[in-house]
Amino acid sequence: MTDFRFAVNVLPKPGILDPQGRAVEGSLGHLGVSGVAGVRVGRRVELTVSADAETAARATVDHLAGELLSNPLIESFTVERIG
Amino acid sequence: MTDFRFAVNVLPKPGILDPQGRAVEGSLGHLGVSGVAGVRVGRRVELTVSADAETAARATVDHLAGELLSNPLIESFTVERIG
């Protein structure tokens, strides 16, 4: 068995209201920051999977990402190998 | 001015308690998933910065990440260019 480390990035789907993103944009003025737009706030989950091969490990991560780590109705996710 | 898109990944520092990560690990059995460990749950923020050069845009993102998007006492962040 080999350890594979992945990150799952979960973000609100385009068109879905993102109140945290609006809150960040609303705070930019207080920090004196301009020129920032299109803020989207989501989650990042990093995890290690022990498996015989990367394909099997990635299948586990895809399963978890769709069933546990994201809400497929309003969020989309991407998976990246980080170690 | 050019638009640069970045992602800020915010994660609990090593050694800092991560209750969301523990909750994910506690749910794995219900999903029939084994071989997963080291779960860390953080945030991912994507944003667009208009600036004259990537260096200036990245400085703005670093400033925001440290002042607004993360709590430096308990979280660390990384910045990646995504577009």
N, CA and C atoms of all chains as a GROMACS GRO file, in nm:
protein
  498
    1MET      N    1   0.084  -0.121   0.000
    1MET     CA    2   0.000   0.000   0.000
    1MET      C    3   0.088   0.126   0.000
    2THR      N    4   0.045   0.223  -0.076
    2THR     CA    5   0.115   0.351  -0.083
    2THR      C    6   0.023   0.461  -0.032
    3ASP      N    7   0.081   0.564   0.030
    3ASP     CA    8   0.002   0.678   0.074
    3ASP      C    9  -0.001   0.786  -0.034
    4PHE      N   10  -0.120   0.829  -0.068
    4PHE     CA   11  -0.137   0.937  -0.165
    4PHE      C   12  -0.210   1.051  -0.094
    5ARG      N   13  -0.157   1.173  -0.109
    5ARG     CA   14  -0.227   1.286  -0.046
    5ARG      C   15  -0.295   1.371  -0.153
    6PHE      N   16  -0.420   1.404  -0.124
    6PHE     CA   17  -0.502   1.481  -0.218
    6PHE      C   18  -0.560   1.604  -0.149
    7ALA      N   19  -0.599   1.700  -0.232
    7ALA     CA   20  -0.681   1.812  -0.184
    7ALA      C   21  -0.810   1.812  -0.264
    8VAL      N   22  -0.920   1.836  -0.194
    8VAL     CA   23  -1.050   1.852  -0.258
    8VAL      C   24  -1.091   1.999  -0.240
    9ASN      N   25  -1.111   2.068  -0.351
    9ASN     CA   26  -1.156   2.208  -0.348
    9ASN      C   27  -1.304   2.211  -0.377
   10VAL      N   28  -1.381   2.265  -0.286
   10VAL     CA   29  -1.527   2.270  -0.300
   10VAL      C   30  -1.568   2.418  -0.309
   11LEU      N   31  -1.639   2.453  -0.416
   11LEU     CA   32  -1.680   2.593  -0.434
   11LEU      C   33  -1.826   2.599  -0.475
   12PRO      N   34  -1.894   2.709  -0.439
   12PRO     CA   35  -2.033   2.724  -0.484
   12PRO      C   36  -2.038   2.725  -0.637
   13LYS      N   37  -2.139   2.659  -0.694
   13LYS     CA   38  -2.153   2.659  -0.839
   13LYS      C   39  -2.179   2.800  -0.890
   14PRO      N   40  -2.141   2.828  -1.015
   14PRO     CA   41  -2.172   2.959  -1.072
   14PRO      C   42  -2.322   2.987  -1.063
   15GLY      N   43  -2.357   3.107  -1.024
   15GLY     CA   44  -2.498   3.144  -1.014
   15GLY      C   45  -2.557   3.121  -0.877
   16ILE      N   46  -2.489   3.038  -0.797
   16ILE     CA   47  -2.538   3.012  -0.661
   16ILE      C   48  -2.491   3.126  -0.569
   17LEU      N   49  -2.583   3.176  -0.488
   17LEU     CA   50  -2.552   3.286  -0.396
   17LEU      C   51  -2.436   3.247  -0.305
   18ASP      N   52  -2.344   3.341  -0.284
   18ASP     CA   53  -2.226   3.313  -0.202
   18ASP      C   54  -2.212   3.424  -0.098
   19PRO      N   55  -2.286   3.414   0.012
   19PRO     CA   56  -2.285   3.523   0.111
   19PRO      C   57  -2.148   3.549   0.171
   20GLN      N   58  -2.065   3.446   0.187
   20GLN     CA   59  -1.931   3.469   0.240
   20GLN      C   60  -1.846   3.551   0.142
   21GLY      N   61  -1.864   3.521   0.013
   21GLY     CA   62  -1.792   3.599  -0.088
   21GLY      C   63  -1.833   3.744  -0.086
   22ARG      N   64  -1.965   3.769  -0.070
   22ARG     CA   65  -2.014   3.908  -0.063
   22ARG      C   66  -1.958   3.976   0.061
   23ALA      N   67  -1.950   3.902   0.172
   23ALA     CA   68  -1.897   3.961   0.297
   23ALA      C   69  -1.752   4.003   0.279
   24VAL      N   70  -1.674   3.917   0.213
   24VAL     CA   71  -1.533   3.954   0.188
   24VAL      C   72  -1.527   4.080   0.103
   25GLU      N   73  -1.606   4.084  -0.004
   25GLU     CA   74  -1.604   4.202  -0.091
   25GLU      C   75  -1.646   4.327  -0.014
   26GLY      N   76  -1.742   4.312   0.078
   26GLY     CA   77  -1.786   4.425   0.157
   26GLY      C   78  -1.682   4.476   0.255
   27SER      N   79  -1.583   4.392   0.287
   27SER     CA   80  -1.479   4.432   0.384
   27SER      C   81  -1.358   4.494   0.317
   28LEU      N   82  -1.351   4.488   0.185
   28LEU     CA   83  -1.229   4.533   0.117
   28LEU      C   84  -1.205   4.682   0.139
   29GLY      N   85  -1.314   4.762   0.137
   29GLY     CA   86  -1.299   4.905   0.155
   29GLY      C   87  -1.235   4.941   0.288
   30HIS      N   88  -1.274   4.869   0.393
   30HIS     CA   89  -1.218   4.896   0.527
   30HIS      C   90  -1.067   4.871   0.530
   31LEU      N   91  -1.022   4.780   0.444
   31LEU     CA   92  -0.878   4.749   0.439
   31LEU      C   93  -0.806   4.839   0.339
   32GLY      N   94  -0.880   4.926   0.273
   32GLY     CA   95  -0.818   5.013   0.174
   32GLY      C   96  -0.774   4.940   0.049
   33VAL      N   97  -0.843   4.830   0.017
   33VAL     CA   98  -0.805   4.749  -0.099
   33VAL      C   99  -0.907   4.773  -0.210
   34SER      N  100  -0.859   4.800  -0.330
   34SER     CA  101  -0.950   4.811  -0.444
   34SER      C  102  -0.902   4.720  -0.557
   35GLY      N  103  -0.986   4.704  -0.659
   35GLY     CA  104  -0.946   4.622  -0.773
   35GLY      C  105  -0.966   4.474  -0.753
   36VAL      N  106  -1.041   4.437  -0.650
   36VAL     CA  107  -1.068   4.295  -0.624
   36VAL      C  108  -1.214   4.266  -0.654
   37ALA      N  109  -1.239   4.157  -0.728
   37ALA     CA  110  -1.377   4.124  -0.765
   37ALA      C  111  -1.390   3.972  -0.775
   38GLY      N  112  -1.512   3.927  -0.795
   38GLY     CA  113  -1.536   3.785  -0.820
   38GLY      C  114  -1.488   3.694  -0.708
   39VAL      N  115  -1.514   3.735  -0.584
   39VAL     CA  116  -1.469   3.655  -0.470
   39VAL      C  117  -1.566   3.538  -0.448
   40ARG      N  118  -1.514   3.418  -0.444
   40ARG     CA  119  -1.593   3.299  -0.414
   40ARG      C  120  -1.527   3.229  -0.296
   41VAL      N  121  -1.606   3.194  -0.198
   41VAL     CA  122  -1.552   3.129  -0.078
   41VAL      C  123  -1.603   2.985  -0.070
   42GLY      N  124  -1.511   2.892  -0.060
   42GLY     CA  125  -1.548   2.752  -0.048
   42GLY      C  126  -1.463   2.682   0.056
   43ARG      N  127  -1.451   2.552   0.044
   43ARG     CA  128  -1.374   2.475   0.140
   43ARG      C  129  -1.259   2.404   0.069
   44ARG      N  130  -1.156   2.374   0.146
   44ARG     CA  131  -1.047   2.290   0.097
   44ARG      C  132  -1.024   2.180   0.200
   45VAL      N  133  -1.029   2.057   0.154
   45VAL     CA  134  -1.009   1.943   0.243
   45VAL      C  135  -0.887   1.867   0.193
   46GLU      N  136  -0.790   1.846   0.281
   46GLU     CA  137  -0.672   1.768   0.244
   46GLU      C  138  -0.678   1.635   0.319
   47LEU      N  139  -0.642   1.528   0.250
   47LEU     CA  140  -0.651   1.396   0.313
   47LEU      C  141  -0.554   1.298   0.249
   48THR      N  142  -0.519   1.195   0.325
   48THR     CA  143  -0.427   1.092   0.278
   48THR      C  144  -0.504   0.962   0.260
   49VAL      N  145  -0.484   0.896   0.146
   49VAL     CA  146  -0.549   0.769   0.117
   49VAL      C  147  -0.442   0.664   0.096
   50SER      N  148  -0.454   0.551   0.167
   50SER     CA  149  -0.366   0.436   0.145
   50SER      C  150  -0.431   0.345   0.043
   51ALA      N  151  -0.361   0.317  -0.066
   51ALA     CA  152  -0.418   0.231  -0.170
   51ALA      C  153  -0.304   0.167  -0.249
   52ASP      N  154  -0.343   0.068  -0.330
   52ASP     CA  155  -0.242  -0.002  -0.411
   52ASP      C  156  -0.193   0.085  -0.526
   53ALA      N  157  -0.283   0.171  -0.577
   53ALA     CA  158  -0.246   0.251  -0.694
   53ALA      C  159  -0.317   0.386  -0.686
   54GLU      N  160  -0.264   0.485  -0.757
   54GLU     CA  161  -0.324   0.618  -0.752
   54GLU      C  162  -0.468   0.616  -0.804
   55THR      N  163  -0.496   0.532  -0.903
   55THR     CA  164  -0.632   0.527  -0.959
   55THR      C  165  -0.733   0.491  -0.850
   56ALA      N  166  -0.700   0.389  -0.771
   56ALA     CA  167  -0.790   0.346  -0.664
   56ALA      C  168  -0.804   0.456  -0.558
   57ALA      N  169  -0.691   0.520  -0.525
   57ALA     CA  170  -0.695   0.626  -0.424
   57ALA      C  171  -0.783   0.740  -0.472
   58ARG      N  172  -0.769   0.776  -0.600
   58ARG     CA  173  -0.846   0.887  -0.653
   58ARG      C  174  -0.996   0.853  -0.657
   59ALA      N  175  -1.029   0.727  -0.684
   59ALA     CA  176  -1.170   0.686  -0.684
   59ALA      C  177  -1.229   0.704  -0.544
   60THR      N  178  -1.153   0.668  -0.441
   60THR     CA  179  -1.199   0.690  -0.303
   60THR      C  180  -1.223   0.838  -0.277
   61VAL      N  181  -1.131   0.921  -0.321
   61VAL     CA  182  -1.144   1.065  -0.296
   61VAL      C  183  -1.266   1.121  -0.370
   62ASP      N  184  -1.286   1.078  -0.496
   62ASP     CA  185  -1.402   1.125  -0.572
   62ASP      C  186  -1.532   1.085  -0.502
   63HIS      N  187  -1.536   0.963  -0.451
   63HIS     CA  188  -1.653   0.914  -0.380
   63HIS      C  189  -1.681   1.001  -0.257
   64LEU      N  190  -1.577   1.022  -0.176
   64LEU     CA  191  -1.593   1.105  -0.055
   64LEU      C  192  -1.634   1.248  -0.090
   65ALA      N  193  -1.571   1.303  -0.193
   65ALA     CA  194  -1.598   1.442  -0.229
   65ALA      C  195  -1.745   1.459  -0.268
   66GLY      N  196  -1.799   1.363  -0.341
   66GLY     CA  197  -1.937   1.374  -0.386
   66GLY      C  198  -2.040   1.341  -0.279
   67GLU      N  199  -2.003   1.252  -0.186
   67GLU     CA  200  -2.102   1.204  -0.088
   67GLU      C  201  -2.095   1.277   0.046
   68LEU      N  202  -1.977   1.322   0.082
   68LEU     CA  203  -1.957   1.372   0.219
   68LEU      C  204  -1.907   1.516   0.223
   69LEU      N  205  -1.818   1.551   0.130
   69LEU     CA  206  -1.748   1.680   0.141
   69LEU      C  207  -1.816   1.793   0.066
   70SER      N  208  -1.908   1.761  -0.023
   70SER     CA  209  -1.977   1.866  -0.098
   70SER      C  210  -2.125   1.836  -0.107
   71ASN      N  211  -2.201   1.939  -0.136
   71ASN     CA  212  -2.343   1.926  -0.166
   71ASN      C  213  -2.360   1.945  -0.316
   72PRO      N  214  -2.380   1.835  -0.391
   72PRO     CA  215  -2.379   1.844  -0.537
   72PRO      C  216  -2.485   1.935  -0.596
   73LEU      N  217  -2.590   1.967  -0.518
   73LEU     CA  218  -2.693   2.057  -0.569
   73LEU      C  219  -2.639   2.199  -0.589
   74ILE      N  220  -2.553   2.242  -0.500
   74ILE     CA  221  -2.511   2.382  -0.502
   74ILE      C  222  -2.360   2.401  -0.509
   75GLU      N  223  -2.284   2.291  -0.502
   75GLU     CA  224  -2.138   2.304  -0.501
   75GLU      C  225  -2.075   2.212  -0.605
   76SER      N  226  -1.961   2.255  -0.656
   76SER     CA  227  -1.883   2.166  -0.742
   76SER      C  228  -1.747   2.145  -0.676
   77PHE      N  229  -1.681   2.036  -0.712
   77PHE     CA  230  -1.550   2.011  -0.651
   77PHE      C  231  -1.449   1.971  -0.756
   78THR      N  232  -1.322   1.997  -0.724
   78THR     CA  233  -1.212   1.945  -0.803
   78THR      C  234  -1.117   1.873  -0.708
   79VAL      N  235  -1.046   1.773  -0.762
   79VAL     CA  236  -0.952   1.695  -0.683
   79VAL      C  237  -0.813   1.716  -0.739
   80GLU      N  238  -0.716   1.744  -0.652
   80GLU     CA  239  -0.578   1.754  -0.698
   80GLU      C  240  -0.487   1.669  -0.611
   81ARG      N  241  -0.392   1.606  -0.674
   81ARG     CA  242  -0.291   1.528  -0.600
   81ARG      C  243  -0.187   1.625  -0.545
   82ILE      N  244  -0.159   1.617  -0.414
   82ILE     CA  245  -0.060   1.710  -0.358
   82ILE      C  246   0.057   1.637  -0.292
   83GLY      N  247   0.060   1.506  -0.301
   83GLY     CA  248   0.177   1.437  -0.242
   83GLY      C  249   0.160   1.286  -0.245
   84MET      N  250  -0.453   4.776  -1.721
   84MET     CA  251  -0.475   4.686  -1.608
   84MET      C  252  -0.508   4.546  -1.660
   85THR      N  253  -0.457   4.447  -1.595
   85THR     CA  254  -0.484   4.308  -1.633
   85THR      C  255  -0.553   4.240  -1.516
   86ASP      N  256  -0.641   4.145  -1.549
   86ASP     CA  257  -0.707   4.067  -1.444
   86ASP      C  258  -0.628   3.940  -1.415
   87PHE      N  259  -0.597   3.920  -1.290
   87PHE     CA  260  -0.528   3.798  -1.246
   87PHE      C  261  -0.619   3.727  -1.148
   88ARG      N  262  -0.636   3.595  -1.168
   88ARG     CA  263  -0.721   3.521  -1.073
   88ARG      C  264  -0.634   3.432  -0.986
   89PHE      N  265  -0.662   3.435  -0.856
   89PHE     CA  266  -0.584   3.359  -0.759
   89PHE      C  267  -0.676   3.276  -0.672
   90ALA      N  268  -0.617   3.174  -0.611
   90ALA     CA  269  -0.685   3.100  -0.504
   90ALA      C  270  -0.600   3.112  -0.379
   91VAL      N  271  -0.667   3.132  -0.267
   91VAL     CA  272  -0.601   3.133  -0.136
   91VAL      C  273  -0.649   3.009  -0.062
   92ASN      N  274  -0.558   2.921  -0.024
   92ASN     CA  275  -0.592   2.801   0.052
   92ASN      C  276  -0.555   2.825   0.197
   93VAL      N  277  -0.652   2.816   0.285
   93VAL     CA  278  -0.631   2.841   0.428
   93VAL      C  279  -0.655   2.711   0.503
   94LEU      N  280  -0.556   2.669   0.582
   94LEU     CA  281  -0.569   2.543   0.655
   94LEU      C  282  -0.522   2.561   0.798
   95PRO      N  283  -0.580   2.483   0.891
   95PRO     CA  284  -0.531   2.492   1.030
   95PRO      C  285  -0.384   2.453   1.035
   96LYS      N  286  -0.306   2.526   1.116
   96LYS     CA  287  -0.164   2.495   1.130
   96LYS      C  288  -0.146   2.356   1.190
   97PRO      N  289  -0.034   2.291   1.160
   97PRO     CA  290  -0.007   2.160   1.222
   97PRO      C  291  -0.015   2.172   1.375
   98GLY      N  292  -0.078   2.076   1.438
   98GLY     CA  293  -0.090   2.077   1.584
   98GLY      C  294  -0.213   2.147   1.634
   99ILE      N  295  -0.277   2.230   1.549
   99ILE     CA  296  -0.400   2.298   1.589
   99ILE      C  297  -0.517   2.202   1.573
  100LEU      N  298  -0.602   2.197   1.675
  100LEU     CA  299  -0.719   2.109   1.671
  100LEU      C  300  -0.806   2.141   1.549
  101ASP      N  301  -0.854   2.036   1.482
  101ASP     CA  302  -0.933   2.054   1.361
  101ASP      C  303  -1.062   1.971   1.375
  102PRO      N  304  -1.162   2.027   1.444
  102PRO     CA  305  -1.283   1.948   1.470
  102PRO      C  306  -1.356   1.904   1.343
  103GLN      N  307  -1.352   1.985   1.238
  103GLN     CA  308  -1.418   1.945   1.113
  103GLN      C  309  -1.346   1.825   1.051
  104GLY      N  310  -1.215   1.826   1.061
  104GLY     CA  311  -1.140   1.710   1.010
  104GLY      C  312  -1.174   1.583   1.087
  105ARG      N  313  -1.186   1.597   1.221
  105ARG     CA  314  -1.222   1.480   1.302
  105ARG      C  315  -1.363   1.432   1.265
  106ALA      N  316  -1.454   1.527   1.238
  106ALA     CA  317  -1.591   1.490   1.202
  106ALA      C  318  -1.593   1.412   1.070
  107VAL      N  319  -1.513   1.455   0.975
  107VAL     CA  320  -1.506   1.382   0.848
  107VAL      C  321  -1.453   1.241   0.873
  108GLU      N  322  -1.345   1.231   0.950
  108GLU     CA  323  -1.288   1.098   0.978
  108GLU      C  324  -1.391   1.009   1.048
  109GLY      N  325  -1.471   1.068   1.137
  109GLY     CA  326  -1.572   0.991   1.208
  109GLY      C  327  -1.685   0.943   1.119
  110SER      N  328  -1.702   1.006   1.004
  110SER     CA  329  -1.810   0.968   0.912
  110SER      C  330  -1.768   0.863   0.811
  111LEU      N  331  -1.639   0.837   0.803
  111LEU     CA  332  -1.591   0.748   0.696
  111LEU      C  333  -1.648   0.608   0.708
  112GLY      N  334  -1.660   0.559   0.833
  112GLY     CA  335  -1.713   0.425   0.854
  112GLY      C  336  -1.854   0.408   0.800
  113HIS      N  337  -1.937   0.511   0.821
  113HIS     CA  338  -2.075   0.506   0.772
  113HIS      C  339  -2.081   0.493   0.621
  114LEU      N  340  -1.980   0.548   0.555
  114LEU     CA  341  -1.977   0.541   0.408
  114LEU      C  342  -1.906   0.415   0.360
  115GLY      N  343  -1.857   0.333   0.453
  115GLY     CA  344  -1.785   0.212   0.413
  115GLY      C  345  -1.649   0.241   0.352
  116VAL      N  346  -1.589   0.354   0.393
  116VAL     CA  347  -1.459   0.391   0.337
  116VAL      C  348  -1.350   0.366   0.441
  117SER      N  349  -1.243   0.300   0.401
  117SER     CA  350  -1.130   0.282   0.492
  117SER      C  351  -1.003   0.329   0.423
  118GLY      N  352  -0.895   0.338   0.500
  118GLY     CA  353  -0.767   0.378   0.442
  118GLY      C  354  -0.751   0.527   0.424
  119VAL      N  355  -0.837   0.605   0.490
  119VAL     CA  356  -0.826   0.751   0.480
  119VAL      C  357  -0.781   0.807   0.615
  120ALA      N  358  -0.684   0.895   0.614
  120ALA     CA  359  -0.631   0.952   0.738
  120ALA      C  360  -0.584   1.094   0.712
  121GLY      N  361  -0.546   1.160   0.821
  121GLY     CA  362  -0.488   1.294   0.810
  121GLY      C  363  -0.578   1.394   0.742
  122VAL      N  364  -0.707   1.393   0.777
  122VAL     CA  365  -0.801   1.486   0.714
  122VAL      C  366  -0.788   1.623   0.780
  123ARG      N  367  -0.768   1.725   0.698
  123ARG     CA  368  -0.764   1.864   0.746
  123ARG      C  369  -0.865   1.943   0.665
  124VAL      N  370  -0.948   2.019   0.733
  124VAL     CA  371  -1.051   2.096   0.664
  124VAL      C  372  -1.021   2.245   0.678
  125GLY      N  373  -1.014   2.312   0.565
  125GLY     CA  374  -0.989   2.456   0.566
  125GLY      C  375  -1.079   2.527   0.468
  126ARG      N  376  -1.037   2.644   0.424
  126ARG     CA  377  -1.115   2.722   0.329
  126ARG      C  378  -1.037   2.744   0.201
  127ARG      N  379  -1.111   2.766   0.094
  127ARG     CA  380  -1.050   2.807  -0.032
  127ARG      C  381  -1.125   2.930  -0.081
  128VAL      N  382  -1.050   3.035  -0.106
  128VAL     CA  383  -1.110   3.159  -0.154
  128VAL      C  384  -1.051   3.190  -0.292
  129GLU      N  385  -1.136   3.207  -0.391
  129GLU     CA  386  -1.090   3.244  -0.525
  129GLU      C  387  -1.130   3.388  -0.551
  130LEU      N  388  -1.041   3.465  -0.612
  130LEU     CA  389  -1.069   3.607  -0.636
  130LEU      C  390  -0.990   3.660  -0.754
  131THR      N  391  -1.042   3.766  -0.812
  131THR     CA  392  -0.977   3.830  -0.927
  131THR      C  393  -0.924   3.966  -0.884
  132VAL      N  394  -0.799   3.995  -0.920
  132VAL     CA  395  -0.738   4.123  -0.887
  132VAL      C  396  -0.698   4.192  -1.018
  133SER      N  397  -0.740   4.318  -1.032
  133SER     CA  398  -0.696   4.400  -1.146
  133SER      C  399  -0.572   4.476  -1.104
  134ALA      N  400  -0.464   4.458  -1.180
  134ALA     CA  401  -0.340   4.528  -1.145
  134ALA      C  402  -0.254   4.541  -1.271
  135ASP      N  403  -0.149   4.623  -1.257
  135ASP     CA  404  -0.061   4.644  -1.372
  135ASP      C  405   0.027   4.522  -1.399
  136ALA      N  406   0.061   4.450  -1.293
  136ALA     CA  407   0.154   4.337  -1.308
  136ALA      C  408   0.119   4.230  -1.205
  137GLU      N  409   0.162   4.108  -1.233
  137GLU     CA  410   0.129   3.999  -1.143
  137GLU      C  411   0.188   4.022  -1.004
  138THR      N  412   0.306   4.083  -0.998
  138THR     CA  413   0.369   4.107  -0.866
  138THR      C  414   0.279   4.192  -0.777
  139ALA      N  415   0.223   4.298  -0.836
  139ALA     CA  416   0.135   4.386  -0.758
  139ALA      C  417   0.008   4.313  -0.718
  140ALA      N  418  -0.047   4.234  -0.812
  140ALA     CA  419  -0.170   4.160  -0.781
  140ALA      C  420  -0.144   4.062  -0.667
  141ARG      N  421  -0.031   3.993  -0.674
  141ARG     CA  422   0.000   3.895  -0.571
  141ARG      C  423   0.020   3.962  -0.435
  142ALA      N  424   0.078   4.081  -0.433
  142ALA     CA  425   0.096   4.154  -0.307
  142ALA      C  426  -0.040   4.184  -0.244
  143THR      N  427  -0.137   4.224  -0.328
  143THR     CA  428  -0.271   4.250  -0.277
  143THR      C  429  -0.332   4.123  -0.217
  144VAL      N  430  -0.314   4.011  -0.286
  144VAL     CA  431  -0.371   3.884  -0.238
  144VAL      C  432  -0.304   3.843  -0.106
  145ASP      N  433  -0.172   3.858  -0.098
  145ASP     CA  434  -0.102   3.823   0.027
  145ASP      C  435  -0.154   3.909   0.143
  146HIS      N  436  -0.173   4.037   0.117
  146HIS     CA  437  -0.223   4.129   0.219
  146HIS      C  438  -0.362   4.084   0.267
  147LEU      N  439  -0.452   4.058   0.172
  147LEU     CA  440  -0.588   4.013   0.206
  147LEU      C  441  -0.585   3.880   0.281
  148ALA      N  442  -0.503   3.789   0.234
  148ALA     CA  443  -0.499   3.656   0.295
  148ALA      C  444  -0.456   3.664   0.441
  149GLY      N  445  -0.360   3.750   0.470
  149GLY     CA  446  -0.310   3.761   0.606
  149GLY      C  447  -0.399   3.842   0.698
  150GLU      N  448  -0.471   3.941   0.641
  150GLU     CA  449  -0.548   4.034   0.725
  150GLU      C  450  -0.695   3.997   0.737
  151LEU      N  451  -0.750   3.933   0.631
  151LEU     CA  452  -0.895   3.916   0.625
  151LEU      C  453  -0.937   3.769   0.610
  152LEU      N  454  -0.859   3.693   0.534
  152LEU     CA  455  -0.905   3.558   0.497
  152LEU      C  456  -0.854   3.449   0.590
  153SER      N  457  -0.756   3.480   0.672
  153SER     CA  458  -0.704   3.378   0.764
  153SER      C  459  -0.679   3.440   0.900
  154ASN      N  460  -0.672   3.354   1.000
  154ASN     CA  461  -0.633   3.393   1.134
  154ASN      C  462  -0.490   3.341   1.156
  155PRO      N  463  -0.390   3.430   1.149
  155PRO     CA  464  -0.249   3.385   1.150
  155PRO      C  465  -0.209   3.310   1.276
  156LEU      N  466  -0.286   3.324   1.384
  156LEU     CA  467  -0.252   3.252   1.507
  156LEU      C  468  -0.269   3.102   1.489
  157ILE      N  469  -0.372   3.063   1.416
  157ILE     CA  470  -0.406   2.920   1.408
  157ILE      C  471  -0.412   2.865   1.267
  158GLU      N  472  -0.397   2.953   1.167
  158GLU     CA  473  -0.409   2.906   1.029
  158GLU      C  474  -0.291   2.952   0.945
  159SER      N  475  -0.257   2.873   0.845
  159SER     CA  476  -0.158   2.916   0.747
  159SER      C  477  -0.223   2.918   0.610
  160PHE      N  478  -0.168   2.997   0.521
  160PHE     CA  479  -0.228   3.004   0.388
  160PHE      C  480  -0.123   2.992   0.279
  161THR      N  481  -0.168   2.947   0.163
  161THR     CA  482  -0.085   2.949   0.043
  161THR      C  483  -0.166   3.019  -0.067
  162VAL      N  484  -0.094   3.081  -0.158
  162VAL     CA  485  -0.158   3.152  -0.269
  162VAL      C  486  -0.117   3.086  -0.399
  163GLU      N  487  -0.214   3.059  -0.486
  163GLU     CA  488  -0.179   3.006  -0.618
  163GLU      C  489  -0.249   3.085  -0.726
  164ARG      N  490  -0.179   3.107  -0.835
  164ARG     CA  491  -0.237   3.174  -0.952
  164ARG      C  492  -0.319   3.071  -1.028
  165ILE      N  493  -0.446   3.104  -1.058
  165ILE     CA  494  -0.529   3.007  -1.130
  165ILE      C  495  -0.582   3.063  -1.262
  166GLY      N  496  -0.544   3.186  -1.298
  166GLY     CA  497  -0.591   3.237  -1.428
  166GLY      C  498  -0.553   3.381  -1.449
   0.00000   0.00000   0.00000
